[in-house]
């Protein structure tokens, strides 16, 4: 399966759906593209759907993606990710949070949307 990213505008947030094999290179490219799309569409809330990723994401990809997210989005954006529970290890979240990003990983789309759209 080839890699792909699809953008869907929702009333309060930008939904980004990933499919295929996620590598460090296409993760980095996608992070830059997500920032561009969010800015073009004037979104500060971003929901990433990684349920369509077909590979187990490597520790290095998670680490560097967390760094990249923090560098590209900083605290001006709020980003929630949801993915299959068995693929969650919180490494990217920890790295991103430690570097100033407003970023959280969930195994539930509903919980991710609740956190993302909560004004607190």
Rosetta silent file (secondary structure, phi, psi, omega in degrees, C-alpha in Angstrom):
SEQUENCE: XXXXXXXXXXXXXXXXXXXXXXXXXXXXXXXXXXXXXXXXXXXXXXXXXXXXXXXXXXXXXXXXXXXXXXXXXXXXXXXXXXXXXXXXXXXXXXXXXXXXXXXXXXXXXXXXXXXXXXXX
SCORE:     score description
SCORE:     0.000 S_00000001
   1 L     0.000  133.300  179.084    0.000    0.000    0.000 S_00000001
   2 L   -80.001  161.046 -177.810    1.357    3.412   -0.908 S_00000001
   3 L   -83.170  143.152  177.866    1.591    6.239    1.575 S_00000001
   4 E  -155.051  155.611  176.365   -0.987    9.012    1.565 S_00000001
   5 E  -133.060  129.818 -179.862   -2.310   11.980    3.530 S_00000001
   6 E  -122.536  135.970 -179.047   -5.844   13.320    3.116 S_00000001
   7 E  -107.444  134.352  176.480   -7.122   16.619    4.526 S_00000001
   8 E  -133.077  126.899  179.278  -10.729   17.201    5.578 S_00000001
   9 E   -84.093  126.048  174.400  -12.019   20.496    6.909 S_00000001
  10 L  -111.035  163.272 -177.402  -14.280   20.201    9.932 S_00000001
  11 L   -56.044  -37.778 -174.550  -16.090   23.152   11.554 S_00000001
  12 L  -111.987   -9.721 -174.390  -13.629   23.423   14.471 S_00000001
  13 L  -156.230  164.551  175.047  -10.520   21.566   13.328 S_00000001
  14 E   -98.813  122.272  177.527   -8.548   20.176   10.410 S_00000001
  15 E   -94.418  129.904  179.019   -8.710   16.375   10.117 S_00000001
  16 E  -122.614  118.762 -178.222   -5.656   14.696    8.581 S_00000001
  17 E  -107.453  127.861 -179.755   -5.934   11.010    7.663 S_00000001
  18 E  -103.642  140.898  173.040   -2.799    8.930    7.067 S_00000001
  19 E  -136.909  149.635  176.039   -2.669    5.697    5.071 S_00000001
  20 E    92.445 -162.295 -175.559    0.148    3.324    4.210 S_00000001
  21 L   -86.261  123.040 -179.935    3.665    2.957    5.551 S_00000001
  22 L   -94.857  120.300  177.221    4.904    5.846    7.693 S_00000001
  23 L  -113.723  169.930  178.007    8.659    6.472    7.501 S_00000001
  24 H   -60.217  -43.442 -178.484   10.747    9.234    9.050 S_00000001
  25 H   -63.604  -50.036 -177.670   11.013   11.001    5.688 S_00000001
  26 H   -73.997  -23.087  172.775    7.332   10.982    4.840 S_00000001
  27 H   -64.696  -46.763  179.139    6.449   11.850    8.467 S_00000001
  28 H   -61.397  -46.123  178.679    8.688   14.954    8.207 S_00000001
  29 H   -60.337  -40.711 -179.082    7.238   15.866    4.802 S_00000001
  30 H   -67.319  -39.490  179.131    3.715   15.419    6.163 S_00000001
  31 H   -60.820  -44.804  177.597    4.350   17.598    9.213 S_00000001
  32 H   -62.856  -42.668 -179.287    5.488   20.445    6.959 S_00000001
  33 H   -66.687  -39.193  178.497    2.491   19.921    4.661 S_00000001
  34 H   -62.031  -43.529  178.104    0.055   19.839    7.594 S_00000001
  35 H   -60.414  -44.783  179.566    1.403   23.180    8.820 S_00000001
  36 H   -60.494  -49.478 -179.094    1.010   24.638    5.336 S_00000001
  37 H   -63.563  -41.859  178.764   -2.562   23.348    4.968 S_00000001
  38 H   -61.435  -43.016  179.238   -3.528   24.490    8.474 S_00000001
  39 H   -67.319  -41.716  179.550   -2.204   27.979    7.765 S_00000001
  40 H   -62.921  -35.821 -176.611   -3.884   28.159    4.354 S_00000001
  41 H   -98.643    2.031  177.190   -7.231   27.125    5.849 S_00000001
  42 L    61.144   48.656  176.170   -6.723   29.138    9.064 S_00000001
  43 L  -110.127  137.198  172.792   -6.893   26.203   11.508 S_00000001
  44 L  -110.837  -11.686  177.687   -5.104   26.084   14.866 S_00000001
  45 E  -108.903  127.561 -174.891   -6.716   22.773   15.928 S_00000001
  46 E  -131.784  130.125  177.758   -5.505   19.664   14.099 S_00000001
  47 E  -113.971  120.388  179.871   -6.687   16.062   14.442 S_00000001
  48 E  -103.105  123.973  178.364   -4.390   13.342   13.054 S_00000001
  49 E  -104.156  105.863 -179.181   -5.944    9.952   12.254 S_00000001
  50 E  -102.294   14.298 -179.752   -3.175    7.326   12.117 S_00000001
  51 E   -64.063  -23.427 -178.787   -5.455    4.256   12.088 S_00000001
  52 E   -87.844    1.535  177.905   -4.648    3.724    8.406 S_00000001
  53 E   -73.264  129.560 -171.815   -0.888    3.431    8.959 S_00000001
  54 L   -93.670  -10.338 -178.414    0.096   -0.119    7.995 S_00000001
  55 L  -115.686  159.686  171.263    3.445   -0.460    9.758 S_00000001
  56 L   -76.898  120.681 -174.682    4.589   -0.308   13.357 S_00000001
  57 L   -72.092  129.427 -176.312    6.203    3.132   13.566 S_00000001
  58 L   -66.470  157.301  177.628    9.845    2.910   14.630 S_00000001
  59 H   -61.054  -40.227 -179.468   11.107    4.485   17.848 S_00000001
  60 H   -65.238  -42.236  177.869   13.423    6.780   15.892 S_00000001
  61 H   -61.901  -42.507  178.728   10.561    7.992   13.678 S_00000001
  62 H   -62.421  -45.215 -179.322    8.447    8.666   16.775 S_00000001
  63 H   -61.454  -53.529 -176.968   11.279   10.559   18.478 S_00000001
  64 H   -68.056  -32.167  175.999   12.168   12.715   15.480 S_00000001
  65 H   -65.618  -40.339  176.458    8.496   13.301   14.619 S_00000001
  66 H   -60.489  -43.373  176.894    7.934   14.597   18.160 S_00000001
  67 H   -62.680  -46.092 -177.727   10.857   17.005   17.752 S_00000001
  68 H   -63.407  -43.055  178.472    9.659   18.120   14.335 S_00000001
  69 H   -59.079  -45.099  179.384    6.090   18.698   15.571 S_00000001
  70 H   -62.756  -40.789 -179.303    7.386   20.876   18.400 S_00000001
  71 H   -70.276  -37.578 -175.141    9.593   22.882   16.028 S_00000001
  72 H   -83.449  -36.719 -172.812    6.951   23.361   13.349 S_00000001
  73 H  -104.811  -26.818 -178.088    3.842   23.953   15.463 S_00000001
  74 H    48.714 -155.020 -175.004    5.028   25.323   18.818 S_00000001
  75 H   -88.965   -3.602 -179.251    2.345   26.325   21.307 S_00000001
  76 H   -73.566  -17.582 -177.261    0.169   28.250   18.807 S_00000001
  77 L  -117.679  155.174  174.867   -1.445   25.018   17.599 S_00000001
  78 E  -123.272  124.436 -173.855   -3.208   22.196   19.395 S_00000001
  79 E  -126.290  127.478  174.340   -2.760   18.727   17.883 S_00000001
  80 E  -116.486  141.719  177.626   -4.490   15.486   18.833 S_00000001
  81 E  -120.511  139.772  167.960   -3.608   12.093   17.372 S_00000001
  82 E  -129.992  141.115 -175.911   -5.670    8.951   17.494 S_00000001
  83 L  -154.410  173.909  179.182   -4.422    5.534   16.529 S_00000001
  84 L   -62.623  137.438 -175.957   -4.834    1.879   17.405 S_00000001
  85 H   -54.707  -39.679 -177.206   -4.145    1.261   21.093 S_00000001
  86 H   -68.165  -12.491  178.430   -1.534   -1.416   20.398 S_00000001
  87 H   -99.052   -0.560 -176.840    0.545    1.163   18.468 S_00000001
  88 L   -89.730  130.056  171.619    0.624    3.781   21.233 S_00000001
  89 L  -135.940   -1.248  174.182    3.752    4.231   23.348 S_00000001
  90 L    69.170    8.698 -179.815    3.633    8.025   23.978 S_00000001
  91 H   -64.381  -50.809 -179.809    7.239    8.638   22.836 S_00000001
  92 H   -60.812  -39.984  178.718    6.328   11.251   20.191 S_00000001
  93 H   -61.200  -48.292 -179.094    3.916   12.866   22.657 S_00000001
  94 H   -61.282  -45.337  179.925    6.540   13.086   25.400 S_00000001
  95 H   -63.016  -46.655 -179.241    9.179   14.499   23.058 S_00000001
  96 H   -63.271  -45.424  179.890    6.776   17.065   21.587 S_00000001
  97 H   -62.680  -42.879 -179.902    5.450   18.138   25.003 S_00000001
  98 H   -64.181  -18.881 -179.090    8.953   18.471   26.446 S_00000001
  99 L  -107.834   12.279  170.790    9.809   20.811   23.594 S_00000001
 100 L   101.160    2.414  179.775    6.751   23.044   23.956 S_00000001
 101 L   -81.615  155.029  174.088    4.096   21.584   21.651 S_00000001
 102 E  -101.626   88.438 -164.483    0.449   21.204   22.640 S_00000001
 103 E  -142.939  133.042 -179.803    0.187   17.571   21.473 S_00000001
 104 E  -146.658  144.926 -178.359   -1.574   14.475   22.811 S_00000001
 105 E  -109.845  138.079 -178.921   -2.081   10.872   21.624 S_00000001
 106 E  -133.725  162.062  171.952   -5.303    8.881   22.104 S_00000001
 107 L  -104.145    2.960 -177.863   -6.731    5.502   21.174 S_00000001
 108 L  -127.861  127.211  176.867  -10.227    6.990   20.803 S_00000001
 109 H   -62.034  -42.816 -179.366  -11.354    9.452   18.160 S_00000001
 110 H   -59.133  -48.834  179.249  -14.061   10.744   20.496 S_00000001
 111 H   -63.585  -38.852  178.807  -11.601   11.429   23.334 S_00000001
 112 H   -62.101  -43.746  179.969   -9.159   13.072   20.907 S_00000001
 113 H   -67.204  -41.132  177.752  -11.861   15.422   19.616 S_00000001
 114 H   -58.192  -49.459 -179.737  -13.027   16.226   23.153 S_00000001
 115 H   -63.049  -44.620 -176.298   -9.499   17.152   24.257 S_00000001
 116 H   -61.531  -41.858 -174.139   -8.801   19.056   21.041 S_00000001
 117 H   -93.778   -1.629  176.382  -11.925   21.195   21.189 S_00000001
 118 L   -70.303  132.358 -176.123  -11.911   21.753   24.963 S_00000001
 119 L   -80.746   -7.965 -176.747  -11.262   25.419   25.705 S_00000001
 120 L   -63.708    0.000    0.000   -9.408   24.783   29.011 S_00000001
